[in-house]
Amino acid sequence: SLIRTPPGSEPQKHHRDINFPGPAAQVTAQVALTQLEANNGPLAYVPGSHRMVMPGFEVVANPPLGSVVLYDSFCEHRGIEHHGTKDRYAMYYEFETRGVFSGYTASHFGPSSGDHMKAFRAFVDPELRKWVERTLSAAGG
């Protein structure tokens, strides 16, 4: 997903990207396409929350441009408010165990979101499987 966070964006509520089955079922990779700064809506994480440990504080990730931030999608996090002057862009890639249910419904992303995801997976899955097979064959696996 490409996420655009415009100036003036309100903070998100703490949330998890997946609810079941729990830790280590999905990993999210965030790639900043604009520099993440404390005031332009970066992500804040609750350390240890993927293990149901709640330390009472959060950590804001402001890595250098081009860095990749990996996090367990069961970790509580939120986008913080954007007080900057320019749009903030980031790409998000999710790697999940097949069959994982995120807990999101059409009410989160609109009535056509489920159909869109099914069509996307129907297109990507066969090509991804072919790529994996070619890669394994080339590696001798």
C-alpha positions in Angstrom: 0.0 0.0 0.0 1.1 3.5 -0.7 0.1 5.8 2.2 -0.1 9.5 1.9 -0.3 11.5 5.1 -1.1 15.2 4.4 -0.2 18.0 6.7 -2.8 18.5 9.5 -3.6 14.8 9.7 -4.9 13.8 13.1 -3.3 11.0 15.1 -4.5 7.4 14.6 -5.7 5.3 17.5 -3.4 2.6 18.7 -4.2 -0.5 16.7 -2.8 -3.9 15.5 -2.7 -4.7 11.8 -3.9 -8.2 12.6 -5.9 -9.6 15.5 -5.6 -13.3 15.0 -3.8 -15.7 15.4 -1.3 -13.4 17.2 2.4 -12.7 17.2 4.6 -13.8 14.2 1.7 -14.4 11.8 2.4 -11.3 9.7 5.3 -8.9 9.3 5.0 -5.4 7.9 7.7 -3.6 6.1 7.6 0.2 6.0 9.7 2.0 3.4 9.7 5.8 3.8 9.5 7.6 0.5 9.9 11.0 2.2 12.0 11.6 5.3 10.2 10.6 8.5 10.4 13.3 11.1 8.9 13.5 14.6 6.4 16.1 13.3 5.3 14.7 9.9 3.2 11.7 10.9 5.6 8.8 11.4 4.6 5.6 13.2 4.8 5.2 16.9 5.1 1.6 18.3 4.4 0.2 21.7 7.4 -2.0 22.4 6.6 -5.5 23.5 2.9 -5.2 22.8 3.2 -8.1 20.3 3.9 -10.3 23.4 1.0 -8.6 25.3 3.5 -6.6 27.4 2.5 -2.9 27.7 5.3 -0.7 29.0 3.3 2.5 29.2 5.3 4.3 26.5 5.7 4.3 22.8 8.7 4.7 20.4 8.5 6.9 17.4 10.5 5.6 14.3 12.4 8.3 12.4 14.9 6.2 10.4 17.0 7.8 7.6 15.3 8.1 4.2 15.4 4.8 2.3 15.5 2.7 5.5 13.1 -0.3 6.0 11.3 -0.6 9.3 10.1 -4.2 10.0 7.5 -4.9 12.7 5.3 -7.7 13.8 1.9 -6.7 12.7 0.5 -7.8 16.0 2.5 -4.9 17.6 0.3 -2.0 18.7 1.2 1.2 16.7 -0.3 4.4 15.4 0.4 7.1 12.9 1.1 10.3 14.9 -0.3 13.7 14.0 1.3 15.5 11.1 2.4 19.1 11.9 4.7 19.4 8.9 4.1 21.4 5.7 4.4 18.7 3.1 2.7 15.4 2.4 4.5 12.3 3.9 4.6 9.1 1.8 5.5 5.6 2.7 5.1 2.1 1.2 3.9 -0.7 3.3 4.4 -4.4 2.4 2.8 -7.1 4.5 4.1 -10.7 4.6 1.6 -13.1 6.2 1.1 -16.7 6.8 -1.5 -17.9 4.3 -5.0 -17.9 5.7 -4.3 -15.2 8.3 -7.4 -13.0 8.9 -6.5 -9.4 9.6 -9.7 -8.7 11.5 -10.5 -5.8 9.2 -13.9 -5.7 7.4 -15.4 -3.8 4.5 -16.4 -1.1 7.1 -12.7 -0.3 7.5 -11.8 0.3 3.9 -15.1 0.6 2.0 -17.6 -1.8 0.5 -15.5 -2.8 -2.5 -12.3 -3.5 -0.5 -12.9 -7.2 -0.2 -13.5 -7.7 -3.9 -10.4 -5.6 -4.7 -8.2 -7.7 -2.4 -9.5 -11.0 -3.9 -8.9 -9.7 -7.4 -5.4 -8.5 -6.5 -4.5 -11.9 -4.9 -5.9 -13.8 -7.8 -3.6 -11.8 -10.1 -0.5 -11.8 -7.9 -0.5 -15.3 -6.3 0.0 -17.2 -9.6 2.8 -14.9 -10.7 4.4 -14.9 -7.2 4.3 -18.7 -7.2 6.0 -18.9 -10.6 8.7 -16.5 -9.4 9.3 -18.5 -6.3 9.6 -21.7 -8.4 12.0 -20.1 -10.8 14.1 -18.7 -7.9 14.2 -22.0 -6.1 15.1 -23.8 -9.3 17.9 -21.3 -10.1 19.2 -21.8 -6.5 19.2 -25.6 -6.9 16.4 -26.0 -4.3 
